[in-house]
């Protein structure tokens, strides 16, 4: 009798396990094994720049954690929107990812028509750096402080020129936001590359430039440039007497770079990727690169950066429209 009961229970358990194996989605099983193949990160700009260097260092470190190679593929053009189109139309299986920045989805996506929803289509995994930006003038210029420079620009509408990389970038919008608040009229001279704006300033072709640490710090240290204003959440260590936007009542720049995938990426895969890339930021090669570049290395989780972008999207959309940057 007991043997019969035991046999019955064994049969019942076997049937139950067989049934559960049948109803569990195959996608759930494949997610548990992820990744089984190499992962591609599509980079929306040309090779060789700072962001490219950080992407490859981060990818190499994350590949050790994930146990699969991470390959960087370049698809430059249209402020990163060509790459974004490819990534957001890819299969949401975790094998095609992208490097994105806030300029790409908050500004460029509002400047021209795109075939994706910049707020809801990207599945953000995490961020790994924030672009620091600072306003500099030549050391032999008459302006010793931001207040002196601002006063001159107010009193001489249209006479002050400043350089930065590209129309519609974070630098451009930051400067024009200040101009609107202060009633200033200055003129942007855009350049396609990061060192072009600084070269123009050093050559006396513009009165100021707004660029990142790697572009201006060597010239500040050499005594050729004077730092006037930080566009981030704090003062730059190299110029502790120069103020930052927040303490003057302006909005700090929102210029994060991070990893994202297409809409529909399973949360189990997204979480695994977020963990791997976050751990990769602790790799000594990545840490050393951050110190050398003097950029702000900062981790923001995928859910938080998604919320931050959605909160800021309407503001940037209006600003781009008000500045007449929308392509017709």
FIVOLUM-735553 format. One record per residue (C-alpha): residue in three letters; x, y, z. Coordinates in steps of 0.5 Angstrom, whole numbers. Example, Ala and Ser with C-alpha at 12.3 -4.5 7.8 and 13.67 -1.06 7.14 Angstrom:
! residues 2
resn  X  Y  Z
ALA  25  -9  16 .
SER  27  -2  14 .
//
This chain:
! residues 328
resn  X  Y  Z
UNK  0  0  0 .
UNK  6  5  2 .
UNK  9  3  -4 .
UNK  3  5  -9 .
UNK  3  11  -5 .
UNK  10  13  -6 .
UNK  10  11  -13 .
UNK  4  15  -14 .
UNK  7  21  -11 .
UNK  13  20  -16 .
UNK  9  20  -22 .
UNK  5  26  -20 .
UNK  12  30  -19 .
UNK  15  27  -25 .
UNK  8  30  -29 .
UNK  8  36  -26 .
UNK  16  38  -27 .
UNK  14  36  -35 .
UNK  9  40  -35 .
UNK  13  46  -32 .
UNK  18  45  -37 .
UNK  13  45  -42 .
UNK  10  52  -40 .
UNK  16  56  -38 .
UNK  18  60  -44 .
UNK  24  59  -48 .
UNK  26  66  -48 .
UNK  26  66  -40 .
UNK  31  60  -41 .
UNK  35  63  -46 .
UNK  36  70  -41 .
UNK  38  65  -36 .
UNK  44  63  -40 .
UNK  46  70  -43 .
UNK  50  72  -46 .
UNK  52  66  -51 .
UNK  55  70  -56 .
UNK  59  76  -57 .
UNK  56  83  -56 .
UNK  56  89  -61 .
UNK  56  96  -58 .
UNK  54  101  -64 .
UNK  58  108  -63 .
UNK  55  113  -67 .
UNK  61  118  -68 .
UNK  68  117  -71 .
UNK  73  113  -68 .
UNK  79  116  -64 .
UNK  76  121  -59 .
UNK  75  121  -52 .
UNK  68  118  -52 .
UNK  71  112  -56 .
UNK  77  111  -52 .
UNK  72  110  -46 .
UNK  67  106  -49 .
UNK  73  101  -51 .
UNK  76  101  -45 .
UNK  69  100  -41 .
UNK  67  94  -46 .
UNK  74  90  -45 .
UNK  73  91  -38 .
UNK  65  88  -38 .
UNK  67  83  -43 .
UNK  71  79  -37 .
UNK  65  80  -33 .
UNK  60  77  -38 .
UNK  65  72  -41 .
UNK  64  74  -48 .
UNK  67  79  -53 .
UNK  64  86  -54 .
UNK  66  89  -60 .
UNK  65  96  -62 .
UNK  62  98  -69 .
UNK  62  105  -72 .
UNK  56  108  -75 .
UNK  58  116  -75 .
UNK  53  121  -77 .
UNK  47  126  -75 .
UNK  49  127  -68 .
UNK  49  120  -67 .
UNK  42  119  -70 .
UNK  44  114  -75 .
UNK  47  109  -70 .
UNK  41  110  -66 .
UNK  36  108  -71 .
UNK  40  102  -72 .
UNK  40  100  -65 .
UNK  33  102  -63 .
UNK  31  97  -69 .
UNK  35  91  -67 .
UNK  32  85  -64 .
UNK  32  86  -56 .
UNK  36  80  -54 .
UNK  42  84  -51 .
UNK  47  83  -57 .
UNK  46  90  -60 .
UNK  47  96  -55 .
UNK  49  103  -56 .
UNK  53  109  -53 .
UNK  48  114  -52 .
UNK  49  121  -49 .
UNK  43  126  -47 .
UNK  45  131  -53 .
UNK  43  125  -58 .
UNK  36  124  -55 .
UNK  34  131  -52 .
UNK  37  136  -57 .
UNK  39  132  -64 .
UNK  32  128  -64 .
UNK  28  135  -63 .
UNK  32  138  -69 .
UNK  30  133  -74 .
UNK  25  128  -75 .
UNK  27  121  -73 .
UNK  23  115  -74 .
UNK  23  113  -66 .
UNK  21  115  -60 .
UNK  27  118  -56 .
UNK  24  118  -49 .
UNK  21  111  -49 .
UNK  24  107  -55 .
UNK  31  107  -51 .
UNK  32  102  -46 .
UNK  38  105  -41 .
UNK  43  101  -38 .
UNK  47  106  -34 .
UNK  51  112  -35 .
UNK  59  112  -34 .
UNK  61  119  -35 .
UNK  59  126  -35 .
UNK  62  131  -40 .
UNK  65  137  -36 .
UNK  64  144  -40 .
UNK  68  150  -38 .
UNK  68  157  -41 .
UNK  75  160  -43 .
UNK  78  166  -45 .
UNK  85  168  -47 .
UNK  90  170  -41 .
UNK  92  176  -45 .
UNK  84  178  -45 .
UNK  81  184  -41 .
UNK  76  179  -37 .
UNK  79  177  -31 .
UNK  72  174  -28 .
UNK  66  171  -31 .
UNK  62  178  -29 .
UNK  67  182  -33 .
UNK  66  178  -39 .
UNK  58  178  -38 .
UNK  58  185  -37 .
UNK  62  187  -43 .
UNK  58  182  -47 .
UNK  51  186  -45 .
UNK  54  192  -47 .
UNK  57  190  -54 .
UNK  51  186  -57 .
UNK  53  182  -63 .
UNK  61  183  -62 .
UNK  63  177  -57 .
UNK  64  171  -61 .
UNK  65  164  -58 .
UNK  67  157  -61 .
UNK  64  150  -59 .
UNK  64  144  -63 .
UNK  57  143  -67 .
UNK  51  147  -67 .
UNK  46  144  -63 .
UNK  50  141  -58 .
UNK  50  142  -50 .
UNK  55  147  -51 .
UNK  51  151  -56 .
UNK  45  151  -52 .
UNK  48  152  -45 .
UNK  51  159  -48 .
UNK  44  161  -51 .
UNK  40  159  -45 .
UNK  45  164  -41 .
UNK  44  169  -46 .
UNK  36  169  -46 .
UNK  36  170  -39 .
UNK  41  176  -39 .
UNK  39  179  -45 .
UNK  46  178  -48 .
UNK  47  177  -56 .
UNK  53  174  -58 .
UNK  55  170  -64 .
UNK  57  162  -64 .
UNK  62  160  -69 .
UNK  62  152  -69 .
UNK  67  147  -71 .
UNK  66  140  -73 .
UNK  72  138  -68 .
UNK  74  138  -61 .
UNK  80  142  -62 .
UNK  78  147  -67 .
UNK  74  151  -62 .
UNK  81  152  -58 .
UNK  85  153  -64 .
UNK  81  159  -66 .
UNK  81  162  -59 .
UNK  88  161  -58 .
UNK  89  164  -65 .
UNK  85  170  -63 .
UNK  79  169  -68 .
UNK  74  169  -62 .
UNK  73  172  -56 .
UNK  72  165  -52 .
UNK  71  158  -52 .
UNK  66  153  -48 .
UNK  70  146  -48 .
UNK  72  140  -44 .
UNK  77  139  -39 .
UNK  82  135  -44 .
UNK  81  141  -49 .
UNK  83  147  -45 .
UNK  86  144  -38 .
UNK  93  144  -42 .
UNK  93  151  -44 .
UNK  90  153  -38 .
UNK  96  150  -34 .
UNK  101  153  -40 .
UNK  98  160  -38 .
UNK  95  161  -45 .
UNK  88  161  -43 .
UNK  84  163  -37 .
UNK  78  159  -34 .
UNK  72  164  -32 .
UNK  66  159  -31 .
UNK  64  152  -30 .
UNK  58  149  -33 .
UNK  57  143  -28 .
UNK  55  142  -21 .
UNK  61  144  -18 .
UNK  68  149  -19 .
UNK  73  146  -23 .
UNK  79  144  -19 .
UNK  84  148  -23 .
UNK  80  154  -22 .
UNK  77  154  -15 .
UNK  75  161  -16 .
UNK  71  161  -22 .
UNK  64  160  -21 .
UNK  59  154  -23 .
UNK  52  155  -26 .
UNK  48  153  -20 .
UNK  51  158  -16 .
UNK  49  163  -20 .
UNK  42  161  -21 .
UNK  43  158  -28 .
UNK  41  151  -30 .
UNK  47  146  -30 .
UNK  49  142  -36 .
UNK  46  135  -37 .
UNK  51  132  -41 .
UNK  51  124  -39 .
UNK  54  119  -43 .
UNK  52  111  -42 .
UNK  50  105  -45 .
UNK  43  103  -48 .
UNK  39  98  -52 .
UNK  33  97  -56 .
UNK  26  97  -53 .
UNK  23  91  -50 .
UNK  30  89  -47 .
UNK  28  84  -42 .
UNK  29  86  -35 .
UNK  34  80  -33 .
UNK  38  82  -39 .
UNK  38  89  -37 .
UNK  40  88  -30 .
UNK  46  83  -32 .
UNK  49  88  -37 .
UNK  48  94  -32 .
UNK  52  90  -26 .
UNK  57  88  -31 .
UNK  58  95  -34 .
UNK  58  98  -27 .
UNK  63  93  -24 .
UNK  67  95  -31 .
UNK  68  102  -28 .
UNK  72  100  -22 .
UNK  77  97  -27 .
UNK  84  100  -26 .
UNK  85  102  -33 .
UNK  78  105  -34 .
UNK  80  109  -27 .
UNK  86  111  -30 .
UNK  83  114  -36 .
UNK  78  118  -32 .
UNK  84  121  -28 .
UNK  88  122  -34 .
UNK  82  126  -38 .
UNK  80  130  -32 .
UNK  73  128  -34 .
UNK  67  126  -29 .
UNK  66  119  -28 .
UNK  59  118  -26 .
UNK  55  112  -25 .
UNK  47  113  -26 .
UNK  43  107  -26 .
UNK  38  105  -32 .
UNK  32  107  -29 .
UNK  34  113  -26 .
UNK  37  116  -32 .
UNK  31  114  -36 .
UNK  27  118  -31 .
UNK  32  124  -32 .
UNK  31  124  -39 .
UNK  24  124  -39 .
UNK  23  130  -34 .
UNK  28  134  -38 .
UNK  25  132  -45 .
UNK  20  138  -46 .
UNK  24  143  -44 .
UNK  30  142  -49 .
UNK  24  141  -54 .
UNK  22  148  -53 .
UNK  29  151  -53 .
UNK  31  148  -59 .
UNK  24  150  -62 .
UNK  25  157  -59 .
UNK  32  158  -62 .
UNK  30  156  -69 .
UNK  34  150  -69 .
UNK  28  145  -72 .
UNK  30  143  -79 .
UNK  24  144  -84 .
//
